[in-house]
Each structure stands twice: as structure tokens, then as C-alpha cells.
Amino acid sequence: MKRCQLNSSSHLFQSFQSLLTHVFIFPTINIVTRTSFTACVFLDKCYIRSYILFLKYHILCQYEILTDITGVSDINQKDEPYSVVYELLSLRFNNRLRVHVKAINQCVSSISDIYFSANWGECELWDMYGIYIENHEKLTRLLTDYGFDGHPLKKDFPLSGYYDVRYNEFKKRVIVDKLELGQEYRVFDYKVSFDNRLFLKLI
């Protein structure tokens, strides 16, 4: 039991030492400790690649595993509502680190050459949120159809979509037609989108 407590305290000390190293080397915006083994670092997007390299290869960090990349939207911030969160895991020090980066102009730099597991997550960011990933080798849509107009988690399109994909009995193939919304109840104000771009389309 005492050995476990010593290991836990040593890990906490090493994590605290690692966080201090972050502060002195990189101009972090804010550092918040959520739990004993999880910390959140808020960083400017221009430092993301050098900071991720530092976290992976520095002897006091050794965050060798990227467990997840996700997008976060803040409806209270009208100008730049989207952020990208990188969750890293250090097996050596048994702690997790979340790096928050503001997606200014809805784009961030790619880290798929540093962590290969970032490839899928970055494509999903582009597909779901419309956050463009700079210098990505092959940025493609993963979960939506080809030619899809809009991004699902931005809520900037009607639920019925713009196109109708169906099988034509006469042509014996699948055809794509523009969807005609004749019902009056389908014309409504899309105030769920952040900048009301969809509502402007209907005017």
C-alpha cells in the first residue's frame, strides 16, 4: 500500500514538473487541472505542432499515445466558436493531457505525421465540423455521402437535405435529384446555426 502511494505521489510530482516545463517553454494561455492525473492546456494554434512534438519526445512528458481528437463548439463565442481538443496519454507517468486549440478561421495544422492515429480524427473534424486541416495528406469525408453540402455538427443544413438519392426504375440506376420542399411546415427559421447562413440562403 505504501509503495502504491509513493508511486502515485511520484507520478503527481513528475506531472507537475512537466506542466511547469510547458509554461516556461511555450506561451500557454491557461493550464487547468481537472483530476489528479488529467490536465488541460489552452494553447494558441500557431504553436500546436512544436508543442505536440515536445509532448511526445521530451523526457519529462513522453505522451506517446494520441487517444482522441474532437471538436468543441461554444455557442457563446460568435466569432470563433470552434475548438479542437487533443487528448494525449503518457504510459510512463500514468497521466492524461488535453490540449485545447482555438480553430481560428476554422483551420488548424495537421499532426498526422507525428501521431498516425490523428489521420482519422482530422478527417472526421473536417467532415463533421468543417474545420480545415492544413497540410493533411488526404483530407476526405468519412461519414457523409459524396457531394454532401454542409457539415452535420454545425447544423447548417435542413434535416431533409438538399438532394434526393433514389433508384430510377426507367433508367435502372441510382439518380440524384434536387429535393423539392413543397410543404409549408418545412420552411422554418434555422436559428440553430451560429451565423444564420442557412437562413440567408432561403431569403
C-alpha positions in Angstrom: 0.0 0.0 0.0 2.8 2.4 0.9 4.5 1.5 -2.4 1.4 2.4 -4.3 1.1 5.8 -2.5 4.8 6.5 -3.2 4.3 5.7 -6.9 1.2 7.9 -7.1 2.9 10.8 -5.4 6.0 10.5 -7.6 3.7 10.5 -10.7 2.0 13.6 -9.4 5.3 15.3 -8.8 6.6 14.4 -12.3 3.3 15.6 -13.9 3.6 18.9 -12.0 7.2 19.2 -13.1 6.2 18.5 -16.7 3.4 21.2 -16.5 6.0 23.7 -15.3 8.2 22.8 -18.2 5.3 23.6 -20.6 4.8 27.0 -19.0 8.5 28.0 -19.3 9.0 26.8 -22.9 5.7 27.5 -24.6 3.4 30.6 -24.2 0.4 28.7 -22.9 -2.9 30.6 -22.5 -4.1 28.7 -19.5 -3.5 25.4 -17.6 -6.3 23.8 -15.7 -6.0 20.5 -13.6 -9.3 18.5 -13.8 -8.3 15.5 -11.8 -5.2 14.0 -10.2 -4.0 12.6 -13.5 -5.6 14.9 -16.1 -4.6 18.4 -17.0 -5.9 20.8 -19.7 -3.6 23.1 -21.6 -5.0 26.0 -23.6 -2.7 27.0 -26.4 -2.5 29.2 -29.5 -2.9 27.3 -32.7 0.4 28.5 -34.2 2.3 26.5 -31.6 0.4 23.2 -31.9 2.9 21.3 -34.0 6.0 22.2 -32.0 4.1 21.7 -28.7 2.9 18.2 -29.8 6.4 17.3 -30.7 7.7 18.5 -27.4 5.0 16.5 -25.5 5.8 13.3 -27.4 9.6 13.3 -27.2 10.6 15.2 -24.1 11.9 13.1 -21.3 9.6 14.7 -18.7 6.5 14.2 -20.9 6.6 11.1 -23.1 3.0 11.4 -24.3 3.4 8.7 -26.8 -0.2 7.9 -27.5 -2.9 10.1 -29.0 -6.2 8.7 -27.8 -8.6 11.1 -29.3 -9.2 14.3 -31.3 -12.5 16.0 -31.1 -14.2 19.3 -31.9 -15.9 21.5 -29.4 -18.3 24.3 -30.2 -19.1 27.2 -27.8 -22.3 29.0 -28.8 -21.5 32.0 -26.6 -18.5 32.9 -28.8 -19.9 34.2 -32.0 -16.6 35.0 -33.8 -14.6 31.8 -33.2 -17.0 29.2 -31.8 -14.9 26.1 -32.6 -12.0 24.5 -30.7 -10.0 21.3 -31.3 -9.1 19.1 -28.3 -6.2 16.7 -28.4 -6.2 14.0 -25.7 -2.7 12.5 -25.0 -1.7 9.6 -22.8 1.6 9.0 -21.1 2.1 5.4 -20.0 5.4 6.3 -18.4 3.9 8.8 -16.0 0.3 7.4 -16.0 -1.5 10.6 -16.8 -3.5 12.3 -19.5 -3.3 15.7 -21.0 -5.9 17.6 -23.0 -4.6 20.3 -25.3 -7.3 22.9 -26.4 -6.6 24.9 -29.5 -8.9 27.6 -31.0 -9.7 26.9 -34.6 -9.2 30.5 -35.8 -10.6 30.9 -39.3 -11.8 27.3 -38.9 -8.4 25.7 -39.6 -5.6 24.0 -37.6 -2.4 22.4 -38.6 -2.2 18.6 -39.2 -0.3 16.4 -36.7 -0.9 13.1 -38.6 2.9 12.9 -39.4 3.6 13.0 -35.6 0.8 10.7 -34.5 -0.6 8.3 -37.2 -3.8 7.9 -35.2 -4.6 11.5 -35.9 -5.4 10.8 -39.5 -8.9 9.6 -38.9 -9.7 12.2 -36.3 -8.6 15.1 -38.5 -10.7 13.8 -41.4 -13.7 13.5 -39.1 -13.1 17.1 -37.9 -13.3 18.3 -41.5 -16.4 16.1 -42.2 -18.4 16.9 -39.1 -17.4 20.4 -38.1 -15.9 21.8 -41.3 -12.6 22.6 -39.6 -10.0 22.6 -42.3 -6.8 20.7 -41.5 -3.7 22.3 -43.1 -1.0 20.2 -44.7 -3.0 17.0 -44.4 -2.1 14.3 -47.0 -5.6 13.2 -47.9 -8.4 15.2 -46.3 -11.6 13.4 -47.2 -15.1 12.9 -45.9 -15.7 9.8 -43.9 -19.2 9.6 -42.6 -21.2 11.7 -45.1 -22.1 11.0 -48.7 -20.1 12.2 -51.8 -21.1 15.7 -52.8 -22.7 16.4 -49.4 -23.3 20.1 -48.9 -22.7 21.2 -45.3 -21.3 19.7 -42.1 -23.7 17.8 -39.7 -22.4 19.1 -36.4 -22.5 22.7 -37.5 -26.3 22.3 -38.1 -26.1 24.5 -41.3 -28.4 22.4 -43.5 -32.0 21.1 -43.3 -32.6 17.6 -41.9 -34.2 16.5 -45.1 -31.1 17.6 -47.1 -30.8 19.3 -50.4 -30.7 16.2 -52.7 -32.8 13.1 -53.1 -30.9 9.9 -53.9 -33.2 7.2 -55.2 -33.3 4.3 -57.6 -35.0 5.0 -61.0 -36.9 2.1 -62.5 -36.8 3.5 -66.0 -33.1 4.3 -66.1 -32.2 1.2 -64.0 -29.7 3.1 -61.9 -29.4 5.4 -58.8 -30.1 9.0 -59.6 -29.6 12.2 -57.6 -32.2 14.9 -57.9 -32.6 18.2 -56.1 -35.1 17.9 -53.3 -38.3 20.0 -53.6 -39.8 21.0 -50.3 -43.3 21.8 -51.1 -44.8 21.5 -47.7 -45.2 24.8 -45.8 -44.3 23.3 -42.5 -40.8 22.6 -43.7 -40.0 26.3 -44.2 -38.7 27.5 -40.8 -36.1 29.7 -39.3 -32.8 27.9 -38.9 -31.6 29.8 -35.8 -29.6 26.7 -34.6 -26.7 27.6 -36.9 -24.2 30.0 -35.4 -24.1 32.6 -38.2 -27.6 32.0 -39.8 -26.0 31.2 -43.1 -28.7 28.7 -43.9 -31.5 31.2 -43.1 -29.8 33.7 -45.5 -29.9 31.0 -48.3 -33.7 30.8 -48.1 -34.3 34.5 -48.4 
